Amino acid sequence: MGAWSPIGWVVLAAVTFALTASCTRLSITYAHRRKLLDLPGQRRSHSAPTPRGGGIGIVAGVLFVIALIARRLEGPYRVMALALLAAIVVVAVVGWIDDHAGLRARTRFAVHCLAAALLLAVPAAFIGLLLPESRAGELLLYALAAVLPGLAIVWSINLHNFMDGIDGLLTLQVLFVFAALAAIFMHAAQTDVAECIGLLAAAVLGFLPFNFPRAHIFMGDVGSGVLGLLVAVAVGGQMLTPTIALASGFVLCSAFVTDATCTLLSRMLRGRRWYSAHREHLYQWLVRSGYSHMQVVVFYMGWNLLIVLPVVCWMNRTSAARMSPGIGSAIAVYALAVVVWWSGKRCCLARNRHAAA
């Protein structure tokens, strides 16, 4: 697949942005007509009824981009792009239904596993065709090895849903990850991949004016699930690129992965129903402690820009450095992130006690 011309790429990015923005604007009207509103409550971080399901605009923009990419590919790569298209549709449909009527957690989990299976089954099938019968056992090993990335995809879908609770946080986080990955691929002379990720960023950017600095509509499960899927695929593709430090994408996602994972483990250790809705993520604690949505978003983006971005740049500073997996750097970033998460929770508790007193 060759790169687009600069003018052609800019036009496609503008069209993608406009498509997302237009569909998002229409979704606001639709949500009001259907009374599809998130009402303020104990587990909410907003103070006024707000439409939800606006992520359908992102889905429209993303499907447009993936369809464009699929047309430019050939052979097994086109099939993989079509499998991604199918997985996006599956996750979007279950999210759309959940936004309207609500679904049981096990139903959503099963569908998310199906989406992950769709993505991983295609390369498995091609490997099976290439292997002689005498080496068919290697296909079984591949299938077993695919369990871990499959679980990572499912976890990414769900953690991005968990982290979609205040104005602009999820949108800006995904924009940061996509922009950074695009820059890394460009630096590694993978221009075509960088342009594709850039178009995905344009699809997300079209939703931003409706969600930040004040949300006129929430993304809903239809959008957060699809973005979680795309982040997992983009990071997985980066990890398979030998000219980029292996752990780069994992470090880029550290803010959300740490908050979601530490919160989940904390609830499990305390015997809570970890799969039920709650307000125990750090960003939710910060809002309940009196910080505005804008201040909390600045806090998370500050982590990305002041800690994560310099580390990833250092990991990929030279060709020799890019050949290193960067596991040590990733461990250091996540160790610091856990300390920040724990310290943030303690500060919020102290602030709440002081306010109560």
SEDREN-902865 format. One line per 10 residues: their letters; for each residue x, y negated, z negated of C-alpha. Coordinates in steps of 0.25 Angstrom, whole numbers. Example, Ala and Ser with C-alpha at 12.3 -4.5 7.8 and 13.67 -1.06 7.14 Angstrom:
SEDREN-902865
AS = 49/18/-31; 55/4/-29
end
This chain:
SEDREN-902865
MGAWSPIGWV = 0/0/0; 6/-13/4; 5/-26/-3; -6/-37/1; -1/-50/7; -1/-61/-3; -12/-68/3; -20/-55/5; -18/-52/-10; -22/-65/-15
VLAAVTFALT = -35/-64/-7; -38/-51/-12; -35/-55/-27; -45/-67/-25; -56/-58/-19; -54/-49/-31; -55/-60/-41; -67/-66/-34; -74/-52/-33; -72/-49/-48
ASCTRLSITY = -76/-63/-52; -89/-63/-43; -93/-49/-49; -90/-54/-63; -99/-66/-61; -110/-57/-55; -109/-48/-67; -111/-59/-77; -125/-62/-70; -128/-47/-70
AHRRKLLDLP = -124/-45/-85; -134/-56/-89; -145/-50/-81; -143/-37/-87; -140/-42/-101; -127/-35/-101; -121/-43/-112; -111/-41/-123; -118/-47/-136; -110/-52/-148
GQRRSHSAPT = -109/-42/-159; -100/-35/-169; -91/-28/-159; -90/-40/-149; -80/-51/-148; -89/-62/-142; -100/-71/-147; -110/-72/-135; -117/-62/-126; -108/-60/-114
PRGGGIGIVA = -111/-52/-102; -103/-39/-99; -99/-31/-87; -91/-41/-80; -80/-32/-77; -88/-27/-65; -82/-39/-58; -68/-33/-61; -72/-20/-56; -77/-25/-43
GVLFVIALIA = -64/-33/-41; -55/-20/-45; -63/-11/-36; -61/-21/-25; -46/-21/-27; -45/-6/-29; -52/-4/-16; -43/-13/-9; -31/-5/-14; -37/8/-10
RRLEGPYRVM = -39/3/4; -24/0/5; -19/14/0; -18/27/7; -19/42/3; -18/45/-12; -16/31/-16; -29/27/-10; -36/39/-17; -30/34/-30
ALALLAAIVV = -35/20/-28; -49/26/-25; -48/34/-38; -45/21/-45; -57/15/-39; -66/27/-43; -61/26/-57; -63/11/-58; -78/13/-54; -80/24/-64
VAVVGWIDDH = -74/16/-75; -82/3/-71; -95/11/-69; -95/17/-83; -91/3/-89; -102/-3/-81; -112/7/-87; -106/5/-101; -108/-10/-100; -122/-9/-97
AGLRARTRFA = -127/3/-105; -116/8/-114; -109/21/-113; -104/31/-123; -89/31/-126; -87/45/-121; -94/42/-108; -85/31/-105; -73/39/-109; -77/50/-100
VHCLAAALLL = -79/41/-88; -65/34/-91; -59/48/-91; -65/50/-77; -59/37/-72; -46/41/-77; -47/55/-71; -51/49/-57; -38/41/-57; -29/52/-61
AVPAAFIGLL = -36/63/-53; -32/57/-40; -16/58/-42; -18/72/-48; -25/77/-36; -14/72/-27; -4/78/-35; -12/91/-34; -12/90/-19; 3/88/-19
LPESRAGELL = 7/99/-28; 8/114/-23; 0/124/-30; 12/129/-38; 13/116/-45; -1/114/-48; 2/115/-62; 9/101/-61; -5/95/-58; -10/100/-71
LYALAAVLPG = 2/93/-78; -2/80/-70; -16/82/-75; -12/83/-89; -2/71/-88; -14/63/-82; -21/64/-95; -13/53/-102; -15/43/-91; -30/47/-90
LAIVWSINLH = -31/44/-105; -23/31/-103; -33/26/-92; -45/29/-101; -39/22/-113; -36/10/-104; -50/9/-99; -55/10/-113; -45/1/-120; -48/-10/-110
NFMDGIDGLL = -62/-9/-113; -59/-10/-128; -51/-23/-126; -62/-30/-118; -68/-38/-129; -65/-52/-128; -65/-63/-117; -54/-61/-107; -45/-51/-115; -46/-39/-106
TLQVLFVFAA = -46/-47/-93; -34/-54/-96; -27/-41/-101; -29/-34/-89; -25/-46/-80; -12/-46/-88; -9/-32/-86; -13/-32/-71; -5/-45/-69; 7/-39/-76
LAAIFMHAAQ = 7/-26/-69; 5/-33/-55; 18/-41/-58; 26/-29/-63; 22/-21/-50; 26/-34/-42; 39/-34/-49; 41/-20/-46; 39/-22/-31; 25/-15/-31
TDVAECIGLL = 18/-26/-25; 6/-19/-20; 3/-13/-33; 5/-27/-39; -5/-33/-30; -15/-22/-33; -15/-25/-48; -15/-40/-45; -28/-38/-38; -34/-30/-50
AAAVLGFLPF = -30/-42/-58; -37/-51/-49; -50/-43/-51; -48/-44/-66; -45/-59/-65; -59/-61/-58; -65/-58/-71; -57/-66/-80; -65/-80/-78; -77/-73/-83
NFPRAHIFMG = -71/-67/-95; -61/-77/-100; -59/-86/-108; -74/-84/-111; -81/-72/-106; -93/-74/-97; -94/-59/-96; -87/-47/-102; -80/-36/-94; -87/-24/-99
DVGSGVLGLL = -83/-10/-98; -84/-10/-83; -72/-20/-82; -64/-16/-94; -64/-1/-91; -60/-4/-76; -49/-13/-81; -44/-3/-91; -43/7/-80; -36/-2/-70
VAVAVGGQML = -25/-6/-81; -23/9/-83; -21/12/-68; -12/-1/-66; -3/3/-78; -3/17/-74; 2/13/-60; 12/4/-66; 18/16/-75; 19/24/-62
TPTIALASGF = 28/14/-55; 42/17/-58; 47/3/-55; 39/-3/-67; 42/0/-82; 33/11/-86; 27/5/-98; 24/-9/-92; 9/-7/-90; 8/-1/-104
VLCSAFVTDA = 15/-13/-110; 6/-23/-102; -7/-16/-108; -1/-16/-123; -11/-27/-128; -24/-19/-125; -18/-5/-127; -13/-9/-141; -25/-15/-146; -35/-4/-140
TCTLLSRMLR = -26/7/-145; -23/2/-159; -37/-1/-161; -42/12/-157; -32/20/-165; -35/11/-177; -50/14/-176; -47/29/-174; -38/29/-187; -49/22/-195
GRRWYSAHRE = -59/32/-191; -67/22/-182; -75/26/-170; -64/22/-161; -73/23/-148; -84/14/-153; -84/-1/-150; -77/-10/-160; -69/-23/-162; -56/-19/-168
HLYQWLVRSG = -47/-22/-157; -37/-33/-160; -43/-43/-150; -56/-41/-157; -50/-43/-171; -44/-56/-166; -57/-61/-161; -64/-57/-174; -53/-65/-181; -57/-78/-175
YSHMQVVVFY = -48/-78/-162; -55/-82/-149; -55/-73/-137; -45/-82/-130; -35/-82/-142; -36/-66/-142; -34/-65/-127; -22/-75/-128; -16/-66/-139; -17/-53/-130
MGWNLLIVLP = -12/-61/-118; -1/-66/-127; 4/-52/-130; 4/-49/-115; 11/-61/-111; 21/-62/-122; 24/-48/-126; 19/-38/-115; 23/-46/-102; 38/-49/-106
VVCWMNRTSA = 40/-34/-110; 34/-29/-97; 43/-39/-89; 55/-34/-97; 52/-20/-94; 51/-23/-79; 62/-33/-79; 72/-25/-69; 71/-13/-61; 79/-5/-71
ARMSPGIGSA = 70/-10/-82; 58/-6/-74; 63/9/-73; 62/9/-89; 48/14/-94; 48/3/-105; 43/12/-115; 51/5/-126; 45/-8/-122; 31/-3/-122
IAVYALAVVV = 32/3/-136; 38/-10/-141; 26/-18/-135; 16/-8/-141; 22/-8/-154; 22/-23/-155; 7/-23/-150; 3/-14/-161; 9/-23/-171; 2/-35/-165
WWSGKRCCLA = -11/-27/-165; -10/-23/-179; -5/-37/-184; -17/-43/-176; -27/-35/-183; -21/-38/-197; -21/-53/-194; -35/-52/-190; -39/-45/-202; -32/-55/-211
RNRHAAA = -38/-67/-203; -52/-61/-205; -50/-59/-220; -45/-73/-221; -57/-78/-213; -67/-70/-222; -60/-75/-235
end
